[in-house]
């Protein structure tokens, strides 16, 4: 039976994205790790670009927002993975 909990980063009052905490701890952990690696890779790419110092303000804001969402998702999934492991 699903045990749904809303993701931290939501727009509006209705939780459109949820985590099924009934998933295995490994599945939750793997999804968290994928999001964290995506955020890390994106930031590493931007940091290594020579044009990074000349990016427009809105470009940096877009990258920062994407990293924020991915990191928040990863944190939610890691937390759910830990709860699932503790419940087992």
N, C-alpha and C positions, 0 to 999 in steps of 0.2 A: 504494500500500500504506500503510495507516495507521501512524503513528508515535505511539503513545499514551504520554503522560506524565501522572502523577497531578497533580491540583490540590493546592496547598499546604494549603488548609483542608479537612481530612477528619475525620470522626468514625470512630473505630475503626481497625483495622489494614488493612482492605481499601479500596483506592482506588475509591470508587463513582463519582467524577467524574474524567474525564480530558480532556486536550486532544489533539486529533489534529494533531500538528505537521506533518503532510503537507498540511494546508490551506494555502491561499494566505496570504501575509503580510498582504494586505489584509483577508481575512476574519478572521484572528486579531486584527489591529489594530482593526477595526470592532467586534468583540465586546468587546475590552478597553475601548475608548472608551465603549461603551454602559454598561458596568458602572461605570466611573468617573463618568460623568455621572449615573447613577442615585444613587450614593452622595453625590455633591456636591449634587444636587438635594434629596435627603432631608435632608441636614444644613443646607442653606440654608433649607429650609422650617421646620425645627425652630428654627433660630436666629432666624427672623423672627417667630415666634409670640409673642404677649404672654404666653401661658400657659407658655412654656418654663421660666420660673423656678419654676413651681409643679408641674412634672411629678414624678411619683413616681419613686423610685429604680429600680424595675423597668422603668418606661417608658424611662428614659434608658439603662439597660443593654440593653434590646431594640434601641433605635436604634443604640447603639454596636456591638453585635454584628452587626447587619445591615450597617453601614458597614464593619466589619472584614472580613466575608466578601466583600462586593463589591469592596473595595480589594485584597484578596489575590487574588481571581479576575482582576481587571484587571492586576495586576502579573505574574501567571503568563502571561496572554495577551499582554501587551506583550513579555515576555521571549521567548516562543515566536515572536512576529512578528519580532523582531530576529534570532533564530537562523535563521528561514526566509529572511529577506532576505540574511543573510550567506552562506547555503548556495546562494543563486541566482547 
